[in-house]
Amino acid sequence: MPEDLWQWVANRVPGADGGADVSWPRGNSRVWRVASEGGDSVFVKISPSVAAFEREIAGYAHAAAALQPHQAPRLLAVDLDLLAIMSSPLPGRVVRGLPLEAAEEREVHEQAGHLLRGWHDHSQAPSAHDKQTIYAAIIAQADEANACLERTAAYLDSAQCALVQCVVDELPLLVDEVPIVFRHGDHATRNWLWNPAGSVGVIDFETAAVGIAAEEFVWLSGAVWPERPDLKNAHLTGYGRPLSEAEERLLLLLAARLGVSYLSSGLTKNRPDLVARGRYVLERMARQACHPRPGSQPM
């Protein structure tokens, strides 16, 4: 832990230990678990940017208003100069990689869907600026898909090429047809905690922002649901409603966009893991027939 951060922590946590590094295995993740002399713990994080710091603080405020104390950690202290955030612990274990029986796994996904619905239902109506920002982000994703298609076309079959072309052509047309909410932004099993006493909690709010509700399901749609439709059913049962036709289409296209991005990055960086991840997503998304929606025109 950096010395200046350690001093900030020591001034707030009586008898703090040196901190255990619990960062995710990626370059910009910097998180420590710090125990006090009484045995209680806090989590300390250095945000990777000012924007992420501000989003995370907004996310903590939203969580405190929308969720129960056992569903999300609470913000304890912040320091703008250090981009430091201190939060309370949350009971449970990270769901990703957790060995669960099928029935228990469905329960986890149903509860996670219910939690997400509570988070979304507390959203304010989007402003005109919010809508413009969201539309610009979708245009950027369509443009990225087009660039990735040019780089990867030789590695795709005809169905996969057609699917990515649908991403380019259709994504911007769907924005006005789908709900906008305050999103968690990284609704994945690595950010869910399962307490066997019977509750799911959520952590990590640095990508929280106003956006399209269906974007919350992109990772699940690409990585989990194709092989586990029972988990999709459980999650949407907890969420309290099925996805609309427009949301299902948007979700398919966003997952395909993510897959071709993985593939393109993997080829560029000589990363076989990213290539394999991209192929996995694209193969599964292409199983769903890619028929352009009526009235859609190439951009």
Disulfide bonds with the S-S distance in Angstrom:
Cys166-Cys290 2.41
